Every structure is written in C-alpha cells, then in structure tokens.
Amino acid sequence: MNNNKFHKIIMFCIAYISFGVSTFTYADNEASTFSVDFGYAALTPNDDNGEVSGPGLPPKNSVDVKSSSSIGMSVNYFQNNNISYQVYIAPLIDFDIHASGTLEGMGHLSTVDVLLPTVLVNYTFDDLGNFKPYIGAGINYTIFSNEEPTATLNGALGGNTDVQLDNSLGLAFQVGLRFNLNKQWYLNANYLWIDVDSTANIDTDAVGTKRTVDLKIDPSVVYVSVGYRF
C-alpha cells in the first residue's frame, strides 16, 4: 500500500474517533452498554482486477475472485443512543480465484482463506421507535492465508507454484437497520463495503518464473443477524 493511501486512512481514523469522543458528554444512561450479534454474511468481490504480469502469458488476461459466504459476528459498545463502536468479523471465509479474459478457459486457479476484521464507528438515528437505521465508517485489515494453487495452475505454469497474497489495510463504510424485539433482543441487517487491495505473488521455482497480479477485491458484504444486549 502506498504512503499516500496510508496517511489518508490515518487522518480519517483520527477525525472519526475524535467525532465519537466529542459526543461523550451527551451519553444517555438508558443506552445499553454492550451487544453481540451472530448471523450470515454474503460477500461479493469487485470484478476489476489487473493483468497477470510475467513471461509466457497472453495480453488481456486477468483473474476473478468469486463470491463467498460465511457466518459473521460483531461486538458493539454503545456510548449513547446515537454513537456506537463496532468490531465486525466473518471468521470462515475462503475465496476461489478463477482465470478470466484470455485465460478464462483455465478455470479455477487457487483458493485462499480470508479474515476481514473491521472496526467501525456508527451513528444511529434514534427517533423511529423500534426501528434503528444507522450509518458507519471505519477501517479494515484483511489477512490472507493458506493460499492453495490448483493442479491446473501448477500444470499451466510448469511446476509446483507458490501463491501469496499481500495483506490489505483500507477504509470501510456501512448502512444498516436494527429492529428491537425487546430490551435485549434485536434483528439486524446491513450493507458493508470494504476497500481491499492486494497483490498476488505467483512463483514457480521449478522453472524460475515470478508473476504478479494486482487485485482490487473491494467486497460488498450483506450481513443479517440476531443480536443480544447486555
């Protein structure tokens, strides 16, 4: 990640946290302090990746990161009826990476495990009774692991191939709606967009070749859940 993007993310975080802290004196003593929710998350990556660079590949090639789904959970701290802080995680995600463009016939190239911890500051509109619409923004750190190339990829590149994806730091934004069933239980649905940019490094030691491809994954996440306030 370039320094300019990193500096923008840091400045955004400082400004947003300052906004949340500035509201502390208006805390409502009736607001719940903590809540936790569990549910289902559907992730749809962006389809705007770069070309695979390196020897022996035709122009206008690319890769697609396919949609995935997972269980999801979040832990929330309510500073007052309007401001809350949220940690969101979908712990069991794996993405399949497929060839596209002029390489489309190769099909499935690799599978990678993904962890998407995201910290958000949310503002809830608290004047609609049991319906609680909210907006939020924050930061995400995406961790890639257990990259597994397929036999198809190994065969096409001339031997056992190692695939490694760089981790990513980016912004995240969401809109959502909670519906209070009672003082403790609630239903939640939200749309979350996460800025995830990575570079896949593809090394085939047997023939001494190295290739890379820039990935602009930027998943859209639809999350539905049931939550409980403490």
Secondary structure as UniProt FT lines:
FT   HELIX           3..22
FT   HELIX           24..26
FT   TURN            29..30
FT   STRAND          34..44
FT   TURN            55..56
FT   TURN            59..60
FT   STRAND          61..65
FT   STRAND          68..78
FT   STRAND          83..89
FT   TURN            91..92
FT   STRAND          93..101
FT   TURN            102..103
FT   HELIX           104..106
FT   STRAND          108..115
FT   STRAND          118..124
FT   TURN            129..130
FT   STRAND          131..149
FT   HELIX           151..157
FT   STRAND          161..165
FT   STRAND          168..180
FT   STRAND          185..194
FT   STRAND          197..204
FT   TURN            205..208
FT   STRAND          209..216
FT   STRAND          220..229
//
